[in-house]
Amino acid sequence: MTSPRQLILDIRPEAPPRFDNFLPGDNFEAASACYLAADSAGGEAVIYLWGEAGCGRTHLLQAAVAHAREAGRVADYYTHDVPEDLPQFLAVDAVDDLSPEAQIRLFSLIIRARDGLGSILVAGGKPPSALALREDLRTRLGSGLVFQLHPLNEAQRAEAVRERAVARGMRIPEEVVCYLITHSRRDLPSLLAVVDALDVLSLSLKRPLTVPLLREILGRGTPP
């Protein structure tokens, strides 16, 4: 029989990253700036996002690329690397891990973006001044709009769980929500994956949604 842990690995949020399924929490200003930059060539030329893992950096970058393409712009998403040429909209993730050669390319692309040839959205784990990158690149990244992204707080994560449950047609007791928020991982994709697994396991076992069932899914009890 499939274990609860395997269910969590197998079930992921189905919807691709979009602005309409991003829960901004305290990051509304950053999300708005990304939307405007992706929406037209008149947006900010360079935007830098930073924050801890699970704060929504990758979601925003991929959502911005999807929106730019819908707006008719040539848009690409890169992680740990950058292209030779600048598309109309470029998202670069994990800038912290760029090779020396990629750093030189990104510096050149930022100059082109500043000249009105495109827009660049970059994300990393630290503020520009703390990045282990070339000094001239750090300066360029810090010269545009810079936003620190903040993870959802406890109340915001609880609301996300409730919304996910409603979307799946689940009736999730408040004590289950509280236990999940307290004991599960903080990043939203993992949290919602547990909600999905809880729904599937509850239906397959014909058991109500309870804290003991949730403990089994989180590996804190005996798997069924």
Long-range contacts (C-beta under 8 A, 24 or more apart in sequence): 1-224, 3-223, 4-197, 4-201, 4-216, 4-217, 4-218, 4-219, 4-223, 4-224, 5-217, 5-219, 5-223, 7-197, 7-200, 7-201, 7-217, 8-193, 8-194, 8-197, 8-217, 11-193, 11-196, 11-197, 11-200, 12-189, 12-193, 12-196, 13-189, 13-192, 13-193, 13-196, 16-62, 16-66, 17-58, 17-59, 17-60, 17-62, 17-63, 17-66, 18-63, 18-66, 18-67, 19-63, 19-64, 19-67, 22-56, 22-59, 22-60, 22-63, 23-56, 23-152, 23-156, 23-159, 23-160, 23-188, 25-150, 25-151, 25-152, 25-153, 25-156, 26-150, 26-153, 27-55, 27-56, 27-60, 27-147, 27-149, 27-150, 29-147, 30-60, 30-147, 30-149, 31-60, 33-145, 33-147, 34-60, 34-61, 34-63, 34-64, 34-121, 35-64, 35-67, 37-64, 37-89, 37-119, 37-121, 38-64, 38-65, 38-67, 38-68, 38-71, 38-73, 38-75, 38-89, 38-119, 38-121, 39-67, 39-68, 39-71, 40-71, 41-73, 41-88, 41-116, 41-118, 41-119, 43-119, 44-119, 44-144, 44-145, 45-113, 45-114, 45-116, 45-118, 45-119, 45-120, 45-144, 46-110, 46-113, 46-114, 46-119, 46-120, 46-122, 46-140, 46-141, 46-143, 46-144, 46-145, 47-119, 47-120, 47-121, 47-122, 47-144, 47-145, 47-146, 47-147, 48-122, 48-123, 48-124, 48-128, 48-141, 48-142, 48-144, 48-145, 48-146, 48-147, 49-121, 49-122, 49-123, 49-124, 49-147, 49-148, 49-149, 50-123, 50-124, 50-125, 50-126, 50-127, 50-128, 50-146, 50-147, 50-148, 50-149, 51-125, 51-148, 51-149, 51-150, 51-151, 52-125, 52-151, 53-125, 53-187, 54-151, 54-185, 54-186, 54-187, 54-188, 54-189, 54-190, 55-149, 55-150, 55-151, 56-149, 56-151, 56-188, 57-93, 57-123, 57-124, 57-149, 58-93, 58-123, 60-121, 60-123, 60-149, 61-91, 61-92, 61-93, 61-121, 61-123, 62-91, 64-89, 64-91, 64-121, 65-89, 65-91, 68-119, 82-106, 82-109, 83-109, 86-112, 86-113, 86-117, 86-118, 86-120, 87-118, 88-118, 88-119, 89-118, 89-119, 89-120, 89-121, 90-118, 90-119, 90-120, 90-121, 91-120, 91-121, 91-122, 91-123, 92-120, 92-121, 92-122, 92-123, 93-123, 94-123, 94-124, 95-122, 95-123, 95-124, 95-131, 95-133, 95-141, 96-124, 96-125, 96-126, 96-131, 96-132, 96-133, 98-133, 100-134, 103-133, 103-134, 103-137, 104-134, 106-137, 107-134, 107-136, 107-137, 107-140, 110-137, 110-140, 110-141, 111-140, 151-186, 151-187, 152-186, 152-188, 154-181, 157-181, 157-186, 157-188, 157-191, 160-188, 160-191, 160-192, 161-191, 161-192, 161-195, 164-192, 164-195, 164-196, 165-195, 165-199, 168-195, 168-196, 168-199, 170-195, 170-198, 170-199, 170-202, 170-209, 171-209, 172-198, 172-209, 173-209, 173-210, 175-211, 176-209, 176-210, 176-211, 176-214, 179-211, 179-214, 179-215, 180-214, 183-218, 183-220, 184-218, 194-218
